[in-house]
Amino acid sequence: MKILYFDCFAGAAGDMILGALLDAGVPLDALKAALGSLAIDDWEISADRVLKTGVTATKFRLHERSATAAAAGGAHTHEPSGAQAHRHAHAHDHAHHDHPHTHDHAHDHDHPHHHGSHAHRTLPDIHALIDGSALSAAGKARARALFDRLAEAEAAIHGMPVSAVHLHEVGALDSIIDIVGCVFALEWINADCIIVSPMNVGGGMVHSAHGVFPVPAPATLRLLGDAPIYSSGIQKELLTPTGALILTAYANGFGPVPPMRVSAVGYGAGDRELPETPNVVRVLIGEADEAQSAMEVSVVECEIDDMNPQLFGPLMDRLYAAGALEVFYAPVQMKKNRPGTLVTLVTRPHERAALTDLLFRETTTIGVRYQRMQRECLERETVRVETPVGVVRFKVARRDGRVVNAQPEFDDLAARAGERGLAIKDVQAQALAAWASRG
C-alpha cells in the first residue's frame, strides 16, 4: 500500500505543498500541461532549488505577466508563503488566500505587484475554468469541492450566504494554480493512504480588512475542523487557509509517521527565512511496512425512536455522499420500551462536524456522541478478471503480501447476469471459478 505522509513542522501553504510534491517526483512538464488547460493567459510556472536554513528544497513559482507588467519589463511571483497576513484589504468580504492581509504590512519580497491577476472571479467562473481543464473527472470534482469549501468557510465566518462572498483572493490566479496544481499532483502520485502530521500554525497576530486576529486566522481555523495543531512558538503565521484546506481534504488520518519503507522524499519551500527551522513542508512517499495500516477515524452514534422509517434510506445515501466512510443501522430497545434504530457512522476526523450537522438536519435526533478510534485496513486493490460471461472486477485484500480475501463486485455480477439472462448466483459461481483458475 502506497503511503504519502505530510510533515508540517513549519506549517504549510498551497505553493509549499506543490513544491514538495514536485520535489518528490511529480513531473513539472505534466503539471504545466494540466495547468495550461485552465485557459488563463499571461502566466507561466517554474520550479527551482533553494536553500532554507540548511535544507535544499523546491520552490514553486507562478510568474504573472500582464500587458502592464510586460511593458515595465517585470514579472510577479508568489508572495511569501507563511507570511500570511492575507493581502489586499477591501471594504467588501472576500475569501482569504495565502498572502499578507494589508498593504501596510511589510512584504518579505521585492517583486513588483499588479492587480490584474486578482480579478473578481465568481465561484461559477472558477468551476467553469476547472471543468475546461485537463484534470480527470474525479480531479475536477475534487477541485470544485475544494473551492466550494473555501467559500463556505469564508461565508460562515462573516455571517453571509456563499453567493454574497466576493472571491477576490480565492479567485486570484495564484489560488487557482495552487489548488488545481495540488489536485493534479496528488492524483499523479496516487497514494492509497495520506497521513498528515499535527500542523504547526505559528503564532502572533495577523492583519485583515476586519481587524487584527490571533494566529491561526479565522478562515484557517474554520477549515481545520478538529485536525490536530500546535505552535512551536514561532511568531509568524505558518499555516495558511489554502494549506489547511488541501491537507484536511486529503488526509485519511493524522498522527506521527506510520510504519513505512520510504522511496521518495520531497521538500517544498516557502518564502520565509526562519532562523529556528527551515520554512518547508516535507513529504515522505513509500510502502506500508506492515500489511495492515492504522487510520484514525471518528465514530458518531445516535439512537432514534420517533422518525419515519422511510427517511433512513435517503439519510444513508446523503451521509455517504457527504464523505462518511461507513454507515450502518442496528435495532435497539429504548426508553419506555420503544423500538428504535442505532445510527452509527465512521468518518475522517476533520469531516465529523459536517456530518454531525447533516444528522441534526436530516433526522429527529437531539444529540449525538462521538469518539476517536484507530482502524486497521488490509491492503486492497481492484483486479479485473475475465470470466465466461465477461469481465468482473474483484476486490482483493492482502495481509503480509498474501491474499486473504477476494470477492467479486456485486454490481458487475448483476450487470453480467442481466446481459446474459442468467441468475446472479450462477454468474457469481463462474466468477469465483475464474478467479480460482487464473494463471
N, C-alpha and C positions, 0 to 999 in steps of 0.2 A: 504494500500500500504506500503510495507516494504521499509524503507529508511536506507541507510548507509551513515554516514557523517564522512569525514576525517578532523580532526582538526590538521592542520600542523603549530602550533605556534612555533615549534622548528625545522622546516624543515621536511625532510623525506628521507629515504633511503630504498632500497628494503627489507633488513632484518628487519628494523624497522616496515615497513608496515606488513610484515608477522608475526612478533611478536605480533602486535596489533590485528590482525585477530585471531591468536591463543588465545590470552588473552580474546577475545570476544566470544569464544566458538568453533572455528574450532578444531576438534579432532586431536591431534598430530599423533595418530596412522594412521588415514586416510591420513594425509599429507605424512607420511612416506611411506605408500603403494603407493601413487601416484608418489612420487619422486623415490621410489625404482624401479619403472617400467622404469626409464630412462636408466637402464642397465649401469650405471657408477660405476666402482669398487672403493674400497679404500676410502669410506667416510661414515659418519653417521651424523645424525642431532639430536639436543636436544633442549629443551626449559626449562629455569629455571627462577625463580623470582629474580629480582634485585631491588635495591633502587636507584632512580635517583632524587636527590635534593628533598627528602621527598616524592616521589611518587613511589609506588610499580608497577613494570612493568614486562612484559615477555620479556626475551632476547632470540631471536632465534639464535642458533649457528650451524655452519657447522664444523665438525671435519674431516679433510682430513688426511688419513693415507696411505702413500706410503711405499714401502719397505725400503727406506732410513729412513723415519721418524719412522717407526716401529722399525728398528734396533737401533735407537737412543733413543727409548722409549718416543718419543714426538708426539704431535698432533698439528695440526694447526687449528685455528678457524678464523672466520671472522675478518678482520681488522676493525678498527674503522669506524662505520657509521657516516658520517658527518665530519670525519677528512679530508677526500677527497682532497687530492692533487694528485689524480689519479696515482697510483703506477707504477713502473717499466718503466721508460722512456726508449724508444728504438729508434733506428735510423729510423725505418720504422713507418708508420702511422698505428694506430690501434684505435679501439673504446674503449672509457674510461669505467671504472667501478667505484664503489663507494669507492675508496681507494686512499692512498697517491700517488702523481704523481711521485716522485723521491726518490731514496734511501737516498739522503742527507737530506730529510725532516724527522723530528723526528716522530717516531711512538708512538701512545698512548697505546701500549700494550707490553706484554713481551713474547708473543707466538712465538716459532720458525717458520720461514717461509721457505718453499721449493718451487721450481719452478715446480715440477712435475705436480701439479694440474692446471697449467696455460698453458697447451699445446695449440698450434695454431689450434683451431677448426675453420673450414670454416663455412660460412652460410649454405651450404648444409649439413655439418656434424651436425650442430645444428638442422636443420629441420629433419634430419633422427632420431636423438635422440627423438625429440618431437613426431614424427609420431609413434615411437615404445613405447610411454608411455601409461599410463592408463587414460590419460585425455579423456574427451568426444571429439567427432568430433569438436564441437564448440570451446572447450578449446584448442585443438591442433591448429586450425586455428588462434585463438587469440594469442597464444604463438608465432607461426611463424611470425605473423604480427608485434608483438612487437619487435622481433629481427630484422626483416627487417627495421622497422622504426629507430631503434637504429643505424644500419649500414648505412642507408641512411643519417641520420643526420651527422654522422662522415664523410661520403664521401663528403657531401656538404661543411662542414667546411674546409676540406683540398683540395677541388677542384679536386676530383678524382672520377672515377666510383666506384660503390659499389663493383664490382668484385676485385678492387685493394686494398680494405681495409683489413688489416690483423686483424682478430678478435681474438687478443690475450687475452685481458681482458674481452671483451664481451663473448668470447668463453670459458672463465675460468669457472671452476666448480661452484664457488660461484655465479657468474652472472646467470648461467643457473638455479641453485636451487632457487635463489630469484625470478626470473621472472616466472618460471613454477610453483613454490610454490604459488605465489600470484594469478596466473590464477586459480589454483585449489581451493584455499581458497575463492576467490570471487565467484566462481561458486557454491561452497558449501553453502555459505551464501545466494546466490540467491536473492539479493536485487532488487526491482523494480526500484529504483532510487538511484544513487550515487551522492552526492554533496561533493565538496571539498572546504575547506576554502581558502582564499588567503594564499599563501605559503611564509613562512619566509625563505629567501635564505641565510641569514647571511651577511658576509662582509669580507673585506680584500682581500688577493691575494692568488692564488694557483699556484703551480709549475707544469709544464708539459714538455714533450720532446720538445715542440715547444716554450717554454719560460714561462714567468710569466704573468698570466692573472688575471683580477679582477673577483671577485665573482659576479654573477653566472658564472661558467665556460662556454666556448663556446658551448660544447655539451648540457649542461643543458639548456642554453638559447634557443638553436635551438629547443629542444624538448618541451619547454614550450609554444611556439607559442604566443598567446595573452592571456594566462591564467594569472590571477591576482597574483602579487608577491609584496613583500615588504621586508625591512630589519629592524629588531629591534635594530640594532647597534652592535650585537654580531660579533666580528671579527673572525669568523670561517666560513668555507663553510658548511652550514647546509642542503642544498637541493642537492642531487646527481643526476646524469643523470638517473640512474635507477629509483629513486624515482619520478622524473619528468615524465619519460616515463610511468610508471604504472598509476599515478594519472591522467594525462591528457588523457590517452587512455580510462579510465573507467568513467571519470566524465560526468555526464549528465548536470551538471551545476556547477557554482562556486558562493560562497557567504557565508553569515552567516548561523548559524544553522537554518534549516527550522522548522516550527511548527511540533512537533512530540512528541510521547509518548515513552520515552526511555526504552527499555527492556534489553539492554546489553551494557556494556562499556568495551573497551579494550585499554590497553596501551602497546605500543611496544617500547622497549629500544634500543637506540644506544649505542656506546661505550664511548662517550664523557662525561666528568663531567663538566657541566656548572654551575657556581655559580649563574647565573642570573635566570635560568629556567631549569626545567627537560628536559633532552635530550630524549624526547619521542614523538611518534605520538599517538594521541588519536583517537579512532573510537567510534561513537555512532550508535547503531542499534535500530530501533524501527518502530512504525507505524505512518503514517502521521496523524497529529492531525486534519487536515481538509480534507474533501473529495477531494478537488482539491489541486494539488501540483504544485507550481510555478517552472519553469525551465528557466534559462537564455539561450537564443539562439541568433545566428546571422542570419540576413535575408540579403541575397545577391541578387541584381537585375541588369539586363541589358536589353536593347532593341536591337533587331537585325532586320535589314530590307534587308540584302544583302547575306543571306545564303540559300543554297539549302534546302528546307523544309524536304527532306528525311533525313537530318542529325539530326533533332530534336529528332527522336525516339531513335537512339543509344546514343545521348547525355544524355537523361533522364536515360537510363539504366546505363550509366557509372557514372553519378552523384550519383545515389542510391548505386551502388557498392562501391563507394568511401566514403560512410558514410553519405550522405545527409539524413536528417530526412523527408523532404518534397520537392518535385519538381513540379512546375506547370507552364503552359504556358497560356498567355492571348493575344488576338489580340489587337493591338494598332495602332493608326494612327500617323505616324512620320513626320519628316521634308520632305518638297517637296511633301506632301500628299501621301507618300508611306505607304502602309500597312506593318506593322511589327509585331513582336512577343515579348512580355514581358516575359523574363525568370526570374522566382523567385525560389530561393531555401532557405530552412531553414536548419541550421546546428548547431552543437555544436560549441561554440566559438573557441575552440582550433583547429578545423578542417577547419575553414574558409579559411585560407591561401592556404591549399592544394586544396580545391575545387575551389578557385578562379584561381589557376594555371591551373586546368583542364578546366575551362571555357575559358580561354585565348587560351589554346592549341586546344580545340575541336570546337571552334566557331570562327566567324569573328568579334566578338565584340572587341573594342579597349579600353573599360573602364567598370568598374562595380562600384556600390555603395553598401554600407552595413551599417547596424546599429545593435546594440544590443537591444534585446527586451525580455520581460518576456512572457512566455506562460503558460497556466494552462491546465492541463490534468485531465480528470476524472480517477478514479481508474478503472483499466482494468484487465480482466482475460479472459482466453480462456476456455470454457466449452464444453465437448463432450456430444452430445445429440443423443440418439437412436431415429431413425425415421423409418417409414415403409420401406424405401429404403436403410437403412444403417446409419452408424454414420456420423453426420455432426457437425463440430466444430462451436461454436457460440462465437463471440467477445462480451463480456458483460461489460458494463460500469455502474459504480455506483457513486452516489453522496450522502454523508451522510449515506452511507450504503444501500441506496435504488437504485434498478435497474432503470436506466433511459433510457437505450437503450440496445438492444440485436439483433445482426444481424448475420445471418449465413455466414460463409466464402464462397465466390463465387466459389473458386476452388473446394471445397467439393461438392457444388451443381452441378457444371459442371461434376465432376467425377461420382457422383451417377447417374446423368441423362444419361451419356454415357454408364454406366454399364447396365442400365435398359431400354435404348432406349426410354426415356421419355423426354418431354420438360423441360427445366431448370426452367421455371416459375411454372410448376406443382410440381417439386421437392421442390422448394422454399416454395410453399404453404404448402406442407406436413411438411417441416422442421419447419416452423413457428407454425403450429398447434401442432406439437410435443413439441415445447418449451412452448407453452401456457398451455398445459395439463400436463406438467411434475409434478411429486409429490413434 
